[in-house]
Every structure is written in structure tokens, then in C-alpha cells.
Amino acid sequence: MYFLKKHIWNIIFFISFCAVLFKMVPTWKNSFDQENKVFPEVNTVNLDGQPFKVPLKNKAAIYLFWATWCTPCHIQMDLFKSAVEEGELDGGRIFAITLNEPYKLVKSFQKEKQYPFKLLVSNKSFSDFNVMVTPSIAYVNSKGVIKRFSAGVSPFAVYKSKKFLN
């Protein structure tokens, strides 16, 4: 009994850590499984209401999957916004794709946030892109192949993006 009293917080921490780790393993595996696969060609709509096909042809780009209701997505997008505004990244090569959200909602969201990169709306589902969590980021080369795929908010996403695009 003395052992339990003395180490209860360590035991609780260890069990919590294992539970989080167990829950995240499929997401991490999915991220690795996406690498070196062809990014699916999809017709989206930009916020001017014009059709926009992704991925870009002959140009490496970053595709960020997000949702208006996703707070970690807002954090990730704000990191990209700062990097573009500071000249660290080219906003013309970053595309934030939201899936199955109303066009008007996304347009009003952009009006409020003023992101310096394209926000795109798609009627596809997350499973069409093999996205398990938002935000997720696909780093797609000029041949349309996913070279890196990351899931969840990452403070290193801007660094990885700069390294990938340069």
C-alpha cells in the first residue's frame, strides 16, 4: 500500500501516457503510409467561387487539411500566416483545403482571419485523402507525389515547409 501512495501520480502519468500513445499510433502509421503515394487529383473551389484543381502541376506545394471548427487547425494556420507575412514562405504554394464545409462559412472565416494563402473548399471526405485528424499536412512534390505527411498541429511545420519548398 505504501508503494501505491508514494507513486500514485507516476502510475497515473504512465497510464495516461500509454493511453495517448496507443490512440496516436494509427495516426502516425497513416502518416508514414502516405509518403511516396500520388496525391489524388481533386476539383476544389477557391473563395472566388472558381474551380481549382489540386495538386499543382510541375510545382511543389503544401496542402493543409483543416476545418473551421478545429482549434488546432487555427493554431497551425496562424503559424503559416506569420511565416508568409514575414517572407519565410511563399503563400502561393500553400493551400488550405477544408472538406465538407459550407462555402459561405469558409468565406466568412477567411474574411475574419485574412490568411495570405489560398483556402479551398472540397466536397470530398477526409477518407478520400486518407486524413485521420485535422490539421494534417501533405508535402507534395512537383510530380504530385507526397514526400511527407504529418498529422496534428506541429510547431515544426513551418521549418519543414521551408526546407521542403527551398
Phi, psi and omega per residue, in radians:
M1 nan -0.661 3.134
Y2 -1.032 -0.725 -3.139
F3 -1.026 -0.791 3.139
L4 -1.093 -0.784 3.140
K5 -1.080 -0.730 -3.072
K6 -1.249 -0.585 -3.001
H7 -2.033 0.296 -3.063
I8 -1.023 -0.728 -3.125
W9 -1.207 -0.606 3.052
N10 -1.148 -0.688 3.129
I11 -1.172 -0.775 3.112
I12 -1.076 -0.773 3.117
F13 -1.061 -0.793 -3.109
F14 -1.096 -0.759 3.123
I15 -1.139 -0.731 3.115
S16 -1.117 -0.759 3.121
F17 -1.059 -0.776 3.139
C18 -1.131 -0.668 3.124
A19 -1.122 -0.782 3.116
V20 -1.119 -0.797 3.131
L21 -1.031 -0.795 3.136
F22 -1.061 -0.686 -3.131
K23 -1.240 -0.579 -3.061
M24 -1.477 -0.355 -3.071
V25 -0.963 -0.807 3.119
P26 -1.071 -0.617 3.122
T27 -1.166 -0.763 3.124
W28 -1.138 -0.727 3.116
K29 -1.065 -0.767 3.117
N30 -1.027 -0.707 3.125
S31 -1.049 -0.786 3.119
F32 -1.173 -0.633 -3.135
D33 -1.151 -0.445 -3.110
Q34 -1.332 -0.433 -3.074
E35 -1.095 2.392 -3.136
N36 1.225 0.273 2.992
K37 -1.698 2.738 3.110
V38 -1.353 2.277 3.089
F39 -1.193 2.280 -3.077
P40 -1.169 2.402 3.059
E41 -1.305 2.225 -3.073
V42 -2.433 2.450 3.015
N43 -1.565 2.159 3.081
T44 -2.084 -3.101 3.070
V45 -2.235 2.291 3.078
N46 -1.442 3.088 -3.039
L47 -1.390 0.026 2.951
D48 -1.606 0.020 -3.131
G49 1.454 0.137 -3.107
Q50 -1.621 2.519 3.064
P51 -1.119 2.518 -3.125
F52 -2.510 2.080 -3.094
K53 -1.637 2.309 3.037
V54 -2.084 2.636 0.018
P55 -1.401 2.888 3.066
L56 -1.111 2.594 3.083
K57 -1.597 2.355 3.057
N58 1.049 0.481 3.132
K59 -2.623 2.195 3.069
A60 -1.189 2.521 -3.112
A61 -2.669 2.872 3.100
I62 -1.915 2.268 3.097
Y63 -2.063 2.028 -3.099
L64 -1.836 2.102 3.086
F65 -1.634 2.227 -2.998
W66 -2.589 3.094 3.069
A67 -2.562 2.604 -3.121
T68 -1.127 -0.494 -3.099
W69 -1.510 -0.051 -3.000
C70 -1.659 1.833 3.141
T71 -1.075 -0.759 3.071
P72 -1.038 -0.548 3.093
C73 -1.117 -0.728 3.125
H74 -1.075 -0.711 3.113
I75 -1.083 -0.842 -3.122
Q76 -1.087 -0.752 -3.120
M77 -1.180 -0.614 3.080
D78 -1.141 -0.618 3.071
L79 -1.110 -0.756 3.092
F80 -1.149 -0.696 3.127
K81 -1.026 -0.822 3.121
S82 -1.068 -0.748 -3.124
A83 -1.125 -0.681 3.114
V84 -1.201 -0.793 -3.125
E85 -1.120 -0.512 3.121
E86 -1.540 0.027 3.096
G87 1.409 0.199 -3.134
E88 -1.367 -0.521 -3.122
L89 -2.288 2.662 3.078
D90 -1.544 1.948 -3.125
G91 -1.082 -0.348 3.110
G92 -1.298 -0.096 -3.141
R93 -2.069 0.265 3.090
I94 -2.100 2.239 -3.103
F95 -2.274 2.120 3.128
A96 -1.759 2.009 -3.063
I97 -1.863 2.129 3.034
T98 -1.845 2.473 -3.017
L99 -1.996 2.278 3.080
N100 1.019 0.682 3.043
E101 -2.064 2.605 -3.137
P102 -1.085 2.352 -3.140
Y103 -0.942 -0.806 -3.101
K104 -1.104 -0.634 3.106
L105 -1.117 -0.792 -3.134
V106 -1.154 -0.694 3.134
K107 -1.108 -0.754 3.119
S108 -1.204 -0.594 3.071
F109 -1.067 -0.801 3.140
Q110 -1.155 -0.640 3.121
K111 -1.060 -0.668 3.126
E112 -1.299 -0.778 -3.003
K113 -1.523 -0.531 3.125
Q114 0.996 0.943 3.098
Y115 -1.241 2.375 -3.089
P116 -1.530 0.560 3.056
F117 -2.494 2.903 -3.049
K118 -1.287 2.285 2.961
L119 -1.770 2.282 -3.095
L120 -2.141 2.550 3.132
V121 -1.998 2.319 3.128
S122 -2.257 2.561 3.073
N123 -1.595 0.108 3.085
K124 -1.311 2.882 3.112
S125 -1.735 2.913 3.114
F126 -1.052 -0.630 -3.118
S127 -1.169 -0.442 3.078
D128 -1.094 -0.466 3.121
F129 -1.842 0.080 -3.073
N130 1.025 0.655 3.101
V131 -1.654 2.137 -3.127
M132 -1.720 -0.501 3.142
V133 -2.453 2.742 3.008
T134 -1.999 2.508 -0.067
P135 -1.362 2.631 2.974
S136 -2.269 2.568 -3.083
I137 -2.220 2.242 3.048
A138 -1.899 2.191 3.082
Y139 -1.739 1.842 -2.985
V140 -1.931 2.224 -3.107
N141 -1.372 -3.123 -3.053
S142 -1.196 -0.232 3.100
K143 -1.674 0.054 3.124
G144 1.450 0.323 -3.121
V145 -1.799 2.344 3.108
I146 -1.281 2.027 3.141
K147 -1.647 -0.421 3.100
R148 -2.670 2.536 3.112
F149 -2.448 2.182 3.139
S150 -2.207 2.537 -3.106
A151 -2.078 2.400 3.138
G152 1.589 2.833 -3.131
V153 -1.179 2.420 -3.122
S154 -2.399 2.202 3.070
P155 -1.217 -0.217 -3.132
F156 -1.681 0.015 -3.068
A157 -1.061 -0.699 -3.139
V158 -1.156 -0.777 3.104
Y159 -1.035 -0.837 3.128
K160 -1.068 -0.674 -3.134
S161 -1.165 -0.764 3.105
K162 -1.056 -0.784 -3.132
K163 -1.119 -0.700 -3.121
F164 -1.230 -0.742 -3.057
L165 -1.391 -0.316 -3.110
N166 -1.736 nan nan
